[in-house]
Amino acid sequence: MSYTYIKKSSFSFEETLDELRLAFEKEWYWVVSNVNIAEKIQRKIDKTFPKYVTLWFCKPDLAYKYLNEDINLWIFMPCSISIYEKDNKIFISAWLPENVIDKVIKNKNLKKISFEISELMKKVIDSI
């Protein structure tokens, strides 16, 4: 059981970012933040790094359910998706809460919610 879900994109890097944003917005997620990791590495330590952007998404109704189960779960929020270039190919990678939360916190309701989040994330990624 992997903690990540990875898919190769058939789009360019920038198109993948745009398509992901649109696909998540269709599912009522909103982009909370994004970080251009490659740019930060270049600026902070003057090292070259392949294209790598992380987007954080949140779906309010799922966040509400999650935090009502355990207010301290904010540390696992929001959903994190990375788009990166490797060997001249573009990949989308997401950590799957269903495979992480169950190992850390034993709670049947959280397991159900985490499964729901993971399935939605995979659905959106597969739509790209």
C-alpha positions as CSV (number, residue, x, y, z in Angstrom):
1,M,0.0,0.0,0.0
2,S,1.6,3.2,-1.2
3,Y,1.1,6.6,0.6
4,T,1.1,8.3,-2.8
5,Y,-0.8,8.2,-6.0
6,I,1.2,9.1,-9.1
7,K,0.1,9.6,-12.6
8,K,2.1,10.7,-15.7
9,S,0.5,13.7,-17.4
10,S,0.1,14.0,-21.2
11,F,0.1,17.8,-20.9
12,S,3.0,20.3,-20.6
13,F,4.0,21.3,-17.1
14,E,2.0,24.6,-17.2
15,E,-1.0,22.9,-18.8
16,T,-1.0,20.3,-16.1
17,L,-1.1,23.0,-13.4
18,D,-4.0,24.7,-15.2
19,E,-5.9,21.5,-15.8
20,L,-5.5,20.4,-12.2
21,R,-6.7,23.7,-10.8
22,L,-9.8,23.5,-13.1
23,A,-10.5,19.9,-12.3
24,F,-10.3,20.5,-8.5
25,E,-12.5,23.5,-8.7
26,K,-15.2,21.5,-10.5
27,E,-15.2,19.2,-7.5
28,W,-15.7,22.2,-5.1
29,Y,-12.1,22.3,-3.9
30,W,-10.3,25.6,-3.7
31,V,-6.6,26.2,-4.1
32,V,-5.4,27.2,-0.6
33,S,-1.8,27.8,-1.7
34,N,0.9,26.9,-4.1
35,V,4.7,26.8,-3.9
36,N,7.2,26.6,-6.7
37,I,9.7,24.4,-5.0
38,A,12.3,24.6,-7.8
39,E,12.2,28.4,-7.7
40,K,12.5,28.4,-3.9
41,I,15.5,26.1,-4.0
42,Q,17.2,28.2,-6.7
43,R,16.6,31.4,-4.7
44,K,17.5,30.1,-1.3
45,I,20.5,27.9,-1.9
46,D,21.4,28.7,-5.6
47,K,20.9,25.1,-6.8
48,T,19.1,24.0,-9.9
49,F,16.1,21.7,-9.4
50,P,13.7,20.3,-12.0
51,K,10.3,21.9,-12.3
52,Y,8.3,21.1,-9.1
53,V,5.2,22.9,-7.8
54,T,3.1,21.8,-4.9
55,L,-0.6,22.9,-4.7
56,W,-2.7,22.7,-1.6
57,F,-6.4,22.1,-2.1
58,C,-9.2,22.0,0.4
59,K,-12.9,21.0,0.1
60,P,-14.8,22.8,2.9
61,D,-17.4,20.0,3.6
62,L,-14.7,17.4,4.0
63,A,-12.5,19.7,6.1
64,Y,-15.5,20.3,8.3
65,K,-16.1,16.5,8.8
66,Y,-12.4,15.9,9.3
67,L,-11.9,18.6,12.0
68,N,-15.1,17.6,13.8
69,E,-13.6,14.2,14.3
70,D,-10.4,15.5,15.7
71,I,-9.6,19.3,15.8
72,N,-5.8,18.4,15.8
73,L,-6.0,16.9,12.3
74,W,-5.3,20.3,10.8
75,I,-1.7,19.1,10.5
76,F,-2.8,16.7,7.7
77,M,-4.7,19.4,5.8
78,P,-5.1,20.6,3.2
79,C,-4.7,18.0,0.4
80,S,-1.3,18.2,-1.2
81,I,-0.6,17.6,-4.9
82,S,2.8,17.9,-6.5
83,I,3.5,18.4,-10.2
84,Y,7.0,17.7,-11.2
85,E,9.3,17.0,-14.1
86,K,11.4,13.9,-14.2
87,D,13.3,12.5,-17.2
88,N,11.5,15.1,-19.4
89,K,8.1,13.8,-18.3
90,I,5.5,15.5,-16.2
91,F,4.0,13.7,-13.2
92,I,1.2,14.4,-10.7
93,S,1.7,13.1,-7.2
94,A,-0.7,13.2,-4.3
95,W,-0.4,11.7,-0.8
96,L,-3.4,9.6,0.0
97,P,-4.9,10.3,3.5
98,E,-6.6,6.8,3.6
99,N,-3.1,5.2,3.6
100,V,-1.6,7.5,6.1
101,I,-4.3,8.4,8.6
102,D,-5.3,4.8,9.4
103,K,-1.7,4.0,10.4
104,V,-1.5,7.1,12.7
105,I,-5.0,7.4,14.1
106,K,-7.4,4.4,14.7
107,N,-10.8,6.0,14.1
108,K,-13.4,4.4,11.8
109,N,-15.1,7.7,10.9
110,L,-11.7,9.2,10.0
111,K,-10.9,6.2,7.9
112,K,-14.2,6.7,6.0
113,I,-13.6,10.4,5.5
114,S,-10.0,9.7,4.5
115,F,-11.1,7.1,1.9
116,E,-13.6,9.7,0.5
117,I,-10.9,12.3,0.2
118,S,-8.5,9.9,-1.4
119,E,-11.1,8.7,-3.9
120,L,-11.9,12.2,-4.9
121,M,-8.3,13.1,-5.3
122,K,-7.7,10.1,-7.5
123,K,-10.8,10.9,-9.6
124,V,-9.6,14.5,-10.2
125,I,-6.1,13.4,-11.1
126,D,-7.4,10.7,-13.4
127,S,-9.5,13.3,-15.2
128,I,-6.4,15.1,-16.4
